[in-house]
Amino acid sequence: MAEQHKPGEKVQTSGIYKVVTESDGGTGFEVTRVEGEHFPPTRSGKGAHYELVHGATHSHKHSELGSRDK
């Protein structure tokens, strides 16, 4: 089972997250989230959570793409 993140928690890993609610039967939908932001509330309320589908590295943190400003 994927690690679950609740609305209001701070995003630790940027990437694509599946939004899972009790009412969707587990089908969910996907959204992007950025490290340091917070997971937003959902309209479905109780039991809703986020699961990381694909993590991503910010370009400024990548050794091949980082800023050359020193």
PDB file with one MODEL, atoms N, CA, C and O in Angstrom:
MODEL        1
ATOM      1  N   MET A   1       0.839  -1.183   0.000  1.00  0.00           N
ATOM      2  CA  MET A   1       0.000   0.000   0.000  1.00  0.00           C
ATOM      3  C   MET A   1       0.888   1.251   0.000  1.00  0.00           C
ATOM      4  O   MET A   1       1.887   1.312   0.717  1.00  0.00           O
ATOM      5  N   ALA A   2       0.521   2.222  -0.791  1.00  0.00           N
ATOM      6  CA  ALA A   2       1.290   3.462  -0.894  1.00  0.00           C
ATOM      7  C   ALA A   2       1.146   4.286   0.384  1.00  0.00           C
ATOM      8  O   ALA A   2       0.142   4.199   1.091  1.00  0.00           O
ATOM      9  N   GLU A   3       2.172   5.084   0.658  1.00  0.00           N
ATOM     10  CA  GLU A   3       2.121   5.976   1.814  1.00  0.00           C
ATOM     11  C   GLU A   3       1.011   6.999   1.603  1.00  0.00           C
ATOM     12  O   GLU A   3       0.888   7.577   0.523  1.00  0.00           O
ATOM     13  N   GLN A   4       0.212   7.218   2.629  1.00  0.00           N
ATOM     14  CA  GLN A   4      -0.920   8.132   2.537  1.00  0.00           C
ATOM     15  C   GLN A   4      -0.600   9.462   3.213  1.00  0.00           C
ATOM     16  O   GLN A   4      -0.009   9.505   4.292  1.00  0.00           O
ATOM     17  N   HIS A   5      -1.005  10.541   2.553  1.00  0.00           N
ATOM     18  CA  HIS A   5      -0.812  11.890   3.082  1.00  0.00           C
ATOM     19  C   HIS A   5      -2.182  12.549   3.205  1.00  0.00           C
ATOM     20  O   HIS A   5      -3.000  12.467   2.290  1.00  0.00           O
ATOM     21  N   LYS A   6      -2.424  13.193   4.323  1.00  0.00           N
ATOM     22  CA  LYS A   6      -3.717  13.813   4.583  1.00  0.00           C
ATOM     23  C   LYS A   6      -3.710  15.283   4.177  1.00  0.00           C
ATOM     24  O   LYS A   6      -2.659  15.924   4.163  1.00  0.00           O
ATOM     25  N   PRO A   7      -4.900  15.820   3.844  1.00  0.00           N
ATOM     26  CA  PRO A   7      -4.998  17.253   3.567  1.00  0.00           C
ATOM     27  C   PRO A   7      -4.432  18.054   4.739  1.00  0.00           C
ATOM     28  O   PRO A   7      -4.668  17.722   5.901  1.00  0.00           O
ATOM     29  N   GLY A   8      -3.685  19.109   4.422  1.00  0.00           N
ATOM     30  CA  GLY A   8      -3.079  19.951   5.443  1.00  0.00           C
ATOM     31  C   GLY A   8      -1.633  19.598   5.755  1.00  0.00           C
ATOM     32  O   GLY A   8      -0.896  20.429   6.287  1.00  0.00           O
ATOM     33  N   GLU A   9      -1.214  18.369   5.430  1.00  0.00           N
ATOM     34  CA  GLU A   9       0.182  17.977   5.660  1.00  0.00           C
ATOM     35  C   GLU A   9       1.090  18.690   4.664  1.00  0.00           C
ATOM     36  O   GLU A   9       0.667  19.039   3.563  1.00  0.00           O
ATOM     37  N   LYS A  10       2.338  18.901   5.061  1.00  0.00           N
ATOM     38  CA  LYS A  10       3.328  19.527   4.186  1.00  0.00           C
ATOM     39  C   LYS A  10       3.846  18.494   3.186  1.00  0.00           C
ATOM     40  O   LYS A  10       4.152  17.358   3.549  1.00  0.00           O
ATOM     41  N   VAL A  11       3.937  18.909   1.922  1.00  0.00           N
ATOM     42  CA  VAL A  11       4.434  18.035   0.858  1.00  0.00           C
ATOM     43  C   VAL A  11       5.942  17.878   1.017  1.00  0.00           C
ATOM     44  O   VAL A  11       6.669  18.872   1.028  1.00  0.00           O
ATOM     45  N   GLN A  12       6.416  16.643   1.139  1.00  0.00           N
ATOM     46  CA  GLN A  12       7.844  16.361   1.299  1.00  0.00           C
ATOM     47  C   GLN A  12       8.527  16.061  -0.036  1.00  0.00           C
ATOM     48  O   GLN A  12       9.724  16.301  -0.194  1.00  0.00           O
ATOM     49  N   THR A  13       7.759  15.533  -0.997  1.00  0.00           N
ATOM     50  CA  THR A  13       8.308  15.158  -2.300  1.00  0.00           C
ATOM     51  C   THR A  13       7.438  15.734  -3.409  1.00  0.00           C
ATOM     52  O   THR A  13       6.247  15.430  -3.480  1.00  0.00           O
ATOM     53  N   SER A  14       8.017  16.563  -4.277  1.00  0.00           N
ATOM     54  CA  SER A  14       7.275  17.084  -5.422  1.00  0.00           C
ATOM     55  C   SER A  14       6.935  15.942  -6.361  1.00  0.00           C
ATOM     56  O   SER A  14       7.701  14.987  -6.490  1.00  0.00           O
ATOM     57  N   GLY A  15       5.799  16.039  -7.009  1.00  0.00           N
ATOM     58  CA  GLY A  15       5.444  15.022  -7.981  1.00  0.00           C
ATOM     59  C   GLY A  15       3.963  14.967  -8.265  1.00  0.00           C
ATOM     60  O   GLY A  15       3.216  15.906  -7.989  1.00  0.00           O
ATOM     61  N   ILE A  16       3.558  13.843  -8.823  1.00  0.00           N
ATOM     62  CA  ILE A  16       2.166  13.597  -9.165  1.00  0.00           C
ATOM     63  C   ILE A  16       1.567  12.715  -8.079  1.00  0.00           C
ATOM     64  O   ILE A  16       2.115  11.668  -7.736  1.00  0.00           O
ATOM     65  N   TYR A  17       0.444  13.151  -7.550  1.00  0.00           N
ATOM     66  CA  TYR A  17      -0.237  12.435  -6.480  1.00  0.00           C
ATOM     67  C   TYR A  17      -1.633  12.015  -6.919  1.00  0.00           C
ATOM     68  O   TYR A  17      -2.325  12.750  -7.623  1.00  0.00           O
ATOM     69  N   LYS A  18      -2.030  10.835  -6.498  1.00  0.00           N
ATOM     70  CA  LYS A  18      -3.388  10.358  -6.710  1.00  0.00           C
ATOM     71  C   LYS A  18      -4.215  10.820  -5.523  1.00  0.00           C
ATOM     72  O   LYS A  18      -3.806  10.655  -4.374  1.00  0.00           O
ATOM     73  N   VAL A  19      -5.380  11.401  -5.799  1.00  0.00           N
ATOM     74  CA  VAL A  19      -6.302  11.814  -4.750  1.00  0.00           C
ATOM     75  C   VAL A  19      -7.314  10.686  -4.591  1.00  0.00           C
ATOM     76  O   VAL A  19      -8.040  10.355  -5.529  1.00  0.00           O
ATOM     77  N   VAL A  20      -7.357  10.106  -3.407  1.00  0.00           N
ATOM     78  CA  VAL A  20      -8.241   8.971  -3.152  1.00  0.00           C
ATOM     79  C   VAL A  20      -9.299   9.401  -2.143  1.00  0.00           C
ATOM     80  O   VAL A  20      -8.979   9.922  -1.075  1.00  0.00           O
ATOM     81  N   THR A  21     -10.563   9.176  -2.494  1.00  0.00           N
ATOM     82  CA  THR A  21     -11.669   9.502  -1.598  1.00  0.00           C
ATOM     83  C   THR A  21     -12.510   8.260  -1.365  1.00  0.00           C
ATOM     84  O   THR A  21     -12.462   7.314  -2.151  1.00  0.00           O
ATOM     85  N   GLU A  22     -13.277   8.261  -0.290  1.00  0.00           N
ATOM     86  CA  GLU A  22     -14.145   7.120   0.004  1.00  0.00           C
ATOM     87  C   GLU A  22     -15.207   6.944  -1.066  1.00  0.00           C
ATOM     88  O   GLU A  22     -15.604   5.818  -1.365  1.00  0.00           O
ATOM     89  N   SER A  23     -15.671   8.044  -1.647  1.00  0.00           N
ATOM     90  CA  SER A  23     -16.785   7.981  -2.587  1.00  0.00           C
ATOM     91  C   SER A  23     -16.395   7.594  -4.008  1.00  0.00           C
ATOM     92  O   SER A  23     -17.275   7.307  -4.819  1.00  0.00           O
ATOM     93  N   ASP A  24     -15.089   7.576  -4.340  1.00  0.00           N
ATOM     94  CA  ASP A  24     -14.707   7.291  -5.732  1.00  0.00           C
ATOM     95  C   ASP A  24     -14.431   5.818  -5.996  1.00  0.00           C
ATOM     96  O   ASP A  24     -14.084   5.447  -7.117  1.00  0.00           O
ATOM     97  N   GLY A  25     -14.577   4.988  -4.994  1.00  0.00           N
ATOM     98  CA  GLY A  25     -14.345   3.557  -5.186  1.00  0.00           C
ATOM     99  C   GLY A  25     -12.894   3.217  -5.464  1.00  0.00           C
ATOM    100  O   GLY A  25     -12.602   2.151  -6.006  1.00  0.00           O
ATOM    101  N   GLY A  26     -11.976   4.107  -5.101  1.00  0.00           N
ATOM    102  CA  GLY A  26     -10.555   3.844  -5.291  1.00  0.00           C
ATOM    103  C   GLY A  26     -10.011   4.267  -6.639  1.00  0.00           C
ATOM    104  O   GLY A  26      -8.825   4.077  -6.907  1.00  0.00           O
ATOM    105  N   THR A  27     -10.854   4.839  -7.502  1.00  0.00           N
ATOM    106  CA  THR A  27     -10.372   5.244  -8.824  1.00  0.00           C
ATOM    107  C   THR A  27      -9.534   6.518  -8.748  1.00  0.00           C
ATOM    108  O   THR A  27      -8.507   6.620  -9.419  1.00  0.00           O
ATOM    109  N   GLY A  28      -9.954   7.480  -7.946  1.00  0.00           N
ATOM    110  CA  GLY A  28      -9.198   8.706  -7.735  1.00  0.00           C
ATOM    111  C   GLY A  28      -8.908   9.495  -8.999  1.00  0.00           C
ATOM    112  O   GLY A  28      -9.377   9.153 -10.085  1.00  0.00           O
ATOM    113  N   PHE A  29      -8.135  10.543  -8.845  1.00  0.00           N
ATOM    114  CA  PHE A  29      -7.644  11.347  -9.962  1.00  0.00           C
ATOM    115  C   PHE A  29      -6.281  11.869  -9.546  1.00  0.00           C
ATOM    116  O   PHE A  29      -5.919  11.775  -8.373  1.00  0.00           O
ATOM    117  N   GLU A  30      -5.520  12.416 -10.481  1.00  0.00           N
ATOM    118  CA  GLU A  30      -4.149  12.826 -10.189  1.00  0.00           C
ATOM    119  C   GLU A  30      -3.982  14.340 -10.225  1.00  0.00           C
ATOM    120  O   GLU A  30      -4.623  15.039 -11.010  1.00  0.00           O
ATOM    121  N   VAL A  31      -3.095  14.826  -9.346  1.00  0.00           N
ATOM    122  CA  VAL A  31      -2.764  16.246  -9.275  1.00  0.00           C
ATOM    123  C   VAL A  31      -1.259  16.382  -9.060  1.00  0.00           C
ATOM    124  O   VAL A  31      -0.606  15.437  -8.616  1.00  0.00           O
ATOM    125  N   THR A  32      -0.710  17.549  -9.373  1.00  0.00           N
ATOM    126  CA  THR A  32       0.701  17.807  -9.077  1.00  0.00           C
ATOM    127  C   THR A  32       0.790  18.582  -7.770  1.00  0.00           C
ATOM    128  O   THR A  32      -0.060  19.419  -7.468  1.00  0.00           O
ATOM    129  N   ARG A  33       1.834  18.288  -7.001  1.00  0.00           N
ATOM    130  CA  ARG A  33       2.087  18.991  -5.744  1.00  0.00           C
ATOM    131  C   ARG A  33       3.572  19.320  -5.689  1.00  0.00           C
ATOM    132  O   ARG A  33       4.399  18.564  -6.198  1.00  0.00           O
ATOM    133  N   VAL A  34       3.907  20.437  -5.077  1.00  0.00           N
ATOM    134  CA  VAL A  34       5.281  20.911  -5.013  1.00  0.00           C
ATOM    135  C   VAL A  34       5.787  20.857  -3.568  1.00  0.00           C
ATOM    136  O   VAL A  34       5.090  21.246  -2.631  1.00  0.00           O
ATOM    137  N   GLU A  35       7.018  20.367  -3.419  1.00  0.00           N
ATOM    138  CA  GLU A  35       7.659  20.279  -2.106  1.00  0.00           C
ATOM    139  C   GLU A  35       7.551  21.602  -1.352  1.00  0.00           C
ATOM    140  O   GLU A  35       7.804  22.670  -1.910  1.00  0.00           O
ATOM    141  N   GLY A  36       7.175  21.517  -0.088  1.00  0.00           N
ATOM    142  CA  GLY A  36       7.065  22.705   0.749  1.00  0.00           C
ATOM    143  C   GLY A  36       5.658  23.267   0.843  1.00  0.00           C
ATOM    144  O   GLY A  36       5.333  23.967   1.802  1.00  0.00           O
ATOM    145  N   GLU A  37       4.811  22.967  -0.151  1.00  0.00           N
ATOM    146  CA  GLU A  37       3.415  23.387  -0.096  1.00  0.00           C
ATOM    147  C   GLU A  37       2.668  22.424   0.826  1.00  0.00           C
ATOM    148  O   GLU A  37       3.255  21.480   1.354  1.00  0.00           O
ATOM    149  N   HIS A  38       1.384  22.666   1.014  1.00  0.00           N
ATOM    150  CA  HIS A  38       0.556  21.771   1.817  1.00  0.00           C
ATOM    151  C   HIS A  38      -0.474  21.094   0.918  1.00  0.00           C
ATOM    152  O   HIS A  38      -0.926  21.664  -0.076  1.00  0.00           O
ATOM    153  N   PHE A  39      -0.832  19.873   1.286  1.00  0.00           N
ATOM    154  CA  PHE A  39      -1.890  19.187   0.553  1.00  0.00           C
ATOM    155  C   PHE A  39      -3.197  19.926   0.835  1.00  0.00           C
ATOM    156  O   PHE A  39      -3.524  20.173   1.996  1.00  0.00           O
ATOM    157  N   PRO A  40      -3.949  20.283  -0.209  1.00  0.00           N
ATOM    158  CA  PRO A  40      -5.177  21.052  -0.005  1.00  0.00           C
ATOM    159  C   PRO A  40      -6.325  20.180   0.512  1.00  0.00           C
ATOM    160  O   PRO A  40      -6.291  18.956   0.392  1.00  0.00           O
ATOM    161  N   PRO A  41      -7.342  20.831   1.087  1.00  0.00           N
ATOM    162  CA  PRO A  41      -8.517  20.072   1.518  1.00  0.00           C
ATOM    163  C   PRO A  41      -9.253  19.528   0.298  1.00  0.00           C
ATOM    164  O   PRO A  41      -9.092  20.034  -0.812  1.00  0.00           O
ATOM    165  N   THR A  42     -10.050  18.509   0.512  1.00  0.00           N
ATOM    166  CA  THR A  42     -10.857  17.947  -0.571  1.00  0.00           C
ATOM    167  C   THR A  42     -12.328  18.145  -0.246  1.00  0.00           C
ATOM    168  O   THR A  42     -12.700  18.284   0.919  1.00  0.00           O
ATOM    169  N   ARG A  43     -13.147  18.158  -1.260  1.00  0.00           N
ATOM    170  CA  ARG A  43     -14.583  18.340  -1.058  1.00  0.00           C
ATOM    171  C   ARG A  43     -15.242  17.090  -0.492  1.00  0.00           C
ATOM    172  O   ARG A  43     -16.324  17.165   0.090  1.00  0.00           O
ATOM    173  N   SER A  44     -14.596  15.948  -0.661  1.00  0.00           N
ATOM    174  CA  SER A  44     -15.193  14.690  -0.212  1.00  0.00           C
ATOM    175  C   SER A  44     -15.097  14.512   1.297  1.00  0.00           C
ATOM    176  O   SER A  44     -15.854  13.740   1.885  1.00  0.00           O
ATOM    177  N   GLY A  45     -14.154  15.237   1.930  1.00  0.00           N
ATOM    178  CA  GLY A  45     -14.053  15.183   3.381  1.00  0.00           C
ATOM    179  C   GLY A  45     -13.436  13.925   3.936  1.00  0.00           C
ATOM    180  O   GLY A  45     -12.322  13.558   3.562  1.00  0.00           O
ATOM    181  N   LYS A  46     -14.144  13.262   4.820  1.00  0.00           N
ATOM    182  CA  LYS A  46     -13.652  12.121   5.588  1.00  0.00           C
ATOM    183  C   LYS A  46     -12.975  11.048   4.729  1.00  0.00           C
ATOM    184  O   LYS A  46     -13.509  10.618   3.706  1.00  0.00           O
ATOM    185  N   GLY A  47     -11.795  10.633   5.170  1.00  0.00           N
ATOM    186  CA  GLY A  47     -11.099   9.529   4.523  1.00  0.00           C
ATOM    187  C   GLY A  47     -10.301   9.881   3.282  1.00  0.00           C
ATOM    188  O   GLY A  47      -9.603   9.024   2.740  1.00  0.00           O
ATOM    189  N   ALA A  48     -10.387  11.127   2.816  1.00  0.00           N
ATOM    190  CA  ALA A  48      -9.647  11.515   1.610  1.00  0.00           C
ATOM    191  C   ALA A  48      -8.162  11.608   1.938  1.00  0.00           C
ATOM    192  O   ALA A  48      -7.773  12.068   3.012  1.00  0.00           O
ATOM    193  N   HIS A  49      -7.340  11.160   0.986  1.00  0.00           N
ATOM    194  CA  HIS A  49      -5.893  11.248   1.178  1.00  0.00           C
ATOM    195  C   HIS A  49      -5.194  11.287  -0.177  1.00  0.00           C
ATOM    196  O   HIS A  49      -5.816  11.099  -1.222  1.00  0.00           O
ATOM    197  N   TYR A  50      -3.888  11.533  -0.134  1.00  0.00           N
ATOM    198  CA  TYR A  50      -3.047  11.624  -1.326  1.00  0.00           C
ATOM    199  C   TYR A  50      -2.009  10.510  -1.292  1.00  0.00           C
ATOM    200  O   TYR A  50      -1.484  10.169  -0.232  1.00  0.00           O
ATOM    201  N   GLU A  51      -1.715   9.941  -2.471  1.00  0.00           N
ATOM    202  CA  GLU A  51      -0.683   8.907  -2.603  1.00  0.00           C
ATOM    203  C   GLU A  51       0.251   9.307  -3.740  1.00  0.00           C
ATOM    204  O   GLU A  51      -0.206   9.632  -4.836  1.00  0.00           O
ATOM    205  N   LEU A  52       1.562   9.283  -3.484  1.00  0.00           N
ATOM    206  CA  LEU A  52       2.547   9.646  -4.505  1.00  0.00           C
ATOM    207  C   LEU A  52       2.552   8.608  -5.624  1.00  0.00           C
ATOM    208  O   LEU A  52       2.716   7.414  -5.374  1.00  0.00           O
ATOM    209  N   VAL A  53       2.371   9.075  -6.859  1.00  0.00           N
ATOM    210  CA  VAL A  53       2.409   8.211  -8.037  1.00  0.00           C
ATOM    211  C   VAL A  53       3.796   8.272  -8.667  1.00  0.00           C
ATOM    212  O   VAL A  53       4.379   7.245  -9.016  1.00  0.00           O
ATOM    213  N   HIS A  54       4.318   9.499  -8.809  1.00  0.00           N
ATOM    214  CA  HIS A  54       5.622   9.683  -9.450  1.00  0.00           C
ATOM    215  C   HIS A  54       6.298  10.922  -8.869  1.00  0.00           C
ATOM    216  O   HIS A  54       5.812  12.038  -9.051  1.00  0.00           O
ATOM    217  N   GLY A  55       7.409  10.731  -8.176  1.00  0.00           N
ATOM    218  CA  GLY A  55       8.174  11.844  -7.624  1.00  0.00           C
ATOM    219  C   GLY A  55       8.983  12.529  -8.709  1.00  0.00           C
ATOM    220  O   GLY A  55       9.315  11.920  -9.726  1.00  0.00           O
ATOM    221  N   ALA A  56       9.300  13.801  -8.488  1.00  0.00           N
ATOM    222  CA  ALA A  56      10.072  14.562  -9.470  1.00  0.00           C
ATOM    223  C   ALA A  56      11.060  15.484  -8.759  1.00  0.00           C
ATOM    224  O   ALA A  56      10.779  15.996  -7.675  1.00  0.00           O
ATOM    225  N   THR A  57      12.215  15.687  -9.383  1.00  0.00           N
ATOM    226  CA  THR A  57      13.232  16.588  -8.855  1.00  0.00           C
ATOM    227  C   THR A  57      13.075  17.949  -9.516  1.00  0.00           C
ATOM    228  O   THR A  57      12.918  18.030 -10.734  1.00  0.00           O
ATOM    229  N   HIS A  58      13.114  19.015  -8.731  1.00  0.00           N
ATOM    230  CA  HIS A  58      13.067  20.364  -9.296  1.00  0.00           C
ATOM    231  C   HIS A  58      14.315  20.587 -10.135  1.00  0.00           C
ATOM    232  O   HIS A  58      15.393  20.102  -9.793  1.00  0.00           O
ATOM    233  N   SER A  59      14.172  21.314 -11.223  1.00  0.00           N
ATOM    234  CA  SER A  59      15.315  21.549 -12.105  1.00  0.00           C
ATOM    235  C   SER A  59      16.453  22.260 -11.377  1.00  0.00           C
ATOM    236  O   SER A  59      17.620  21.980 -11.650  1.00  0.00           O
ATOM    237  N   HIS A  60      16.142  23.169 -10.461  1.00  0.00           N
ATOM    238  CA  HIS A  60      17.210  23.892  -9.756  1.00  0.00           C
ATOM    239  C   HIS A  60      17.953  23.003  -8.763  1.00  0.00           C
ATOM    240  O   HIS A  60      19.009  23.392  -8.263  1.00  0.00           O
ATOM    241  N   LYS A  61      17.424  21.823  -8.471  1.00  0.00           N
ATOM    242  CA  LYS A  61      18.102  20.885  -7.571  1.00  0.00           C
ATOM    243  C   LYS A  61      18.857  19.801  -8.337  1.00  0.00           C
ATOM    244  O   LYS A  61      19.607  19.030  -7.738  1.00  0.00           O
ATOM    245  N   HIS A  62      18.668  19.735  -9.639  1.00  0.00           N
ATOM    246  CA  HIS A  62      19.312  18.709 -10.456  1.00  0.00           C
ATOM    247  C   HIS A  62      20.713  19.172 -10.832  1.00  0.00           C
ATOM    248  O   HIS A  62      20.902  20.315 -11.247  1.00  0.00           O
ATOM    249  N   SER A  63      21.692  18.290 -10.688  1.00  0.00           N
ATOM    250  CA  SER A  63      23.092  18.660 -10.943  1.00  0.00           C
ATOM    251  C   SER A  63      23.352  19.083 -12.386  1.00  0.00           C
ATOM    252  O   SER A  63      24.261  19.875 -12.634  1.00  0.00           O
ATOM    253  N   GLU A  64      22.586  18.582 -13.328  1.00  0.00           N
ATOM    254  CA  GLU A  64      22.786  18.931 -14.738  1.00  0.00           C
ATOM    255  C   GLU A  64      22.031  20.195 -15.147  1.00  0.00           C
ATOM    256  O   GLU A  64      22.317  20.779 -16.192  1.00  0.00           O
ATOM    257  N   LEU A  65      21.068  20.618 -14.326  1.00  0.00           N
ATOM    258  CA  LEU A  65      20.218  21.742 -14.717  1.00  0.00           C
ATOM    259  C   LEU A  65      20.240  22.898 -13.733  1.00  0.00           C
ATOM    260  O   LEU A  65      19.626  23.933 -13.995  1.00  0.00           O
ATOM    261  N   GLY A  66      20.913  22.756 -12.637  1.00  0.00           N
ATOM    262  CA  GLY A  66      20.887  23.758 -11.571  1.00  0.00           C
ATOM    263  C   GLY A  66      21.345  25.128 -12.014  1.00  0.00           C
ATOM    264  O   GLY A  66      22.025  25.289 -13.027  1.00  0.00           O
ATOM    265  N   SER A  67      20.957  26.095 -11.234  1.00  0.00           N
ATOM    266  CA  SER A  67      21.339  27.474 -11.506  1.00  0.00           C
ATOM    267  C   SER A  67      22.854  27.624 -11.417  1.00  0.00           C
ATOM    268  O   SER A  67      23.494  27.006 -10.566  1.00  0.00           O
ATOM    269  N   ARG A  68      23.416  28.427 -12.278  1.00  0.00           N
ATOM    270  CA  ARG A  68      24.858  28.665 -12.259  1.00  0.00           C
ATOM    271  C   ARG A  68      25.193  29.892 -11.406  1.00  0.00           C
ATOM    272  O   ARG A  68      26.361  30.254 -11.265  1.00  0.00           O
ATOM    273  N   ASP A  69      24.168  30.525 -10.842  1.00  0.00           N
ATOM    274  CA  ASP A  69      24.398  31.682  -9.965  1.00  0.00           C
ATOM    275  C   ASP A  69      25.086  31.223  -8.695  1.00  0.00           C
ATOM    276  O   ASP A  69      24.654  30.253  -8.073  1.00  0.00           O
ATOM    277  N   LYS A  70      26.128  31.893  -8.310  1.00  0.00           N
ATOM    278  CA  LYS A  70      26.869  31.528  -7.089  1.00  0.00           C
ATOM    279  C   LYS A  70      26.807  32.666  -6.110  1.00  0.00           C
ATOM    280  O   LYS A  70      27.364  32.570  -5.016  1.00  0.00           O
TER     281      LYS A  70
ENDMDL
END
